[in-house]
């Protein structure tokens, strides 16, 4: 029995493969019928994000808020919040959204803002996670879905996936191996969010 509409807004900056994994899981698993949950919009800070076309091909509304058009992080985040809030979201998902968010933004979406990070947090916060894992001699790497708090790449862990680091791996080969797992754990974490709310 579907309950009230629960909109998901997904923020992307690039290829949008995690966004598509979530949208496809929502469709395949009937999230709308189960919980009223649906991907209502995909918003990018970059007009050239490949994921925008992917979202449109999945029938999802898209918007672009170019961060370069704003003089400050606060001004960008204010416009981004307005565009997100037009959908009254139950959940805001950062899926390869490569902007640091202001504390005001994070506070505004407290309890309904999640991110995927391509490392086994708390290891390797920040950028270049795969190369850093290789350089550190790690035997395993992975990805983490977590609640977003004001501190970058912190917040409660919702899901993690582990992959081996293989001899001869480059940042690219490791990233590709991790990404296949991201496509499993991210939809799983979003599903878990709505299951807990049900
Ligand atoms: C993913 O690997 C995600 O973990 C990473 O960006 C990629 C986006 O791919 N996120 C971060 O690095 C966040 N700091 P996608 O656009 O194909 O989903």
Boltz pocket constraint, residues with backbone or C-beta under 6 A from the ligand:
constraints:
  - pocket:
      binder: B
      contacts: [[A, 12], [A, 13], [A, 14], [A, 15], [A, 16], [A, 17], [A, 18], [A, 19], [A, 51], [A, 95], [A, 96], [A, 97], [A, 98], [A, 116], [A, 117], [A, 118], [A, 126], [A, 143], [A, 175], [A, 179], [A, 182]]
      max_distance: 6.0
